């Protein structure tokens, strides 16, 4: 029998997302049901979820989800955190052991806030202070991987099929207004715990179906701005690009979509003058962040979600809405499984971002 | 007519009905439904999965709702009729038979469709099509009617890019965006409309039980390869 990597099995990853514009909070059961319809798109080498609105009692603190390979990695990371942050609460993340999810690392959760005097002396805002610390943990503490560090959100991921990952993390016990999910079928890189999707920094999280042909060019570009790609897979770089463009360059996500999925020059040339100028500016100014190759992604952020395809639409993506609830998925069936009768169901065009936000929050 | 539920009935039971007319209910993302079917009539209810009616080889498949990606992939003969919309890569490399979609088609519909000997593949889309419609078209006929999109663009970008045979008919007065300079675009005259389009569109309308006249009224444009700019000269001057 041939080993994985020697055979070509035509499949693809699966992504799914649910967003309640009215802020209504759903347990993890609906997203589990949706992603499980696409079981055959993944191969058991990675599954994961991002959830927003799940920690209302700690919403002012950064919620860290961290994987440790060993107790010593945990001790080292906790010493590191303790010197820089107030740790408000810490605990193991409760899991339900299942034979379908073997070899789990140590999985811990912390609610933290920067030590005020250190934050003041650093002359940074708390997001930058915290994100630098998290990048440093991933980069320099062996066997410690921060998988999410945003406020009132968290990433739950593992090696396994997504529906088993949902059971493992007891996602039916969490309630969020926004959920994304990923079933992985790794093609170029290993399937391992920290390399499963979503990839997250601060409140941004990304799930991705596809592969990035421009990965190394993108990686070199973001690493110039203090990011560090350690997780052995291409999707990580999308998270850092979006963090850089939104938080450091002040771009809206709509503008980001025109950078990472920039239209072809021939397409730009037939736009009206104002749009042509904007699109040309974004393509030229941020050319190293153009992502080529096939992708469909869901980007979660505090108060919203963005769905985006590459400009050629080389991966499938379907959107639907029912009242105040919005659904995205790789396949229509995964939406129909949880909403039989949507008000509207459509396929967004390549490079055309669909951005949904809580009814009260506009912009970003 | 026998009715099967995909969630409860096994494939074996359905296989016994080869050549008959059956209904399959409760579909939710199951792939390869109707794949390679040689005869008989299959009614599909629910949302069938990818590669629906791929390699279809003479059978008839009716879909009540929408089809996902890669429907009618490399289809050989028969009829696929989708009452809703179809996903991406519809009728890829189709070699013969008819594909009718009453709603919209996604990206890359009819890529590399062919015609050979007496086989001529026919793809009719009632709504609009996404980008790369009929890319590398090698034969056959694609018709986009644009119902519900009157006065708006009914194709995306790169329509017919790289095609070298076959014809794309669009019921529109607006030329598709950024049409390649290796293609010619012409208006369709009355005779061509009556001789070529009317029989196909009448059949399309009767399959969905809608009035044919509403599908055929108005003017069509045709897009074909410009034979004077043959691709054979792209790499080696002959």
HADDOCK unambig.tbl for C-alpha pairs under 7 A between the chains (distance, minus, plus):
assign (segid A and resid 37 and name CA) (segid B and resid 29 and name CA) 6.97 0.50 0.50
assign (segid A and resid 331 and name CA) (segid B and resid 68 and name CA) 6.89 0.50 0.50
assign (segid A and resid 332 and name CA) (segid B and resid 68 and name CA) 6.86 0.50 0.50
assign (segid A and resid 333 and name CA) (segid B and resid 28 and name CA) 5.18 0.50 0.50
assign (segid A and resid 333 and name CA) (segid B and resid 29 and name CA) 4.91 0.50 0.50
assign (segid A and resid 333 and name CA) (segid B and resid 47 and name CA) 5.81 0.50 0.50
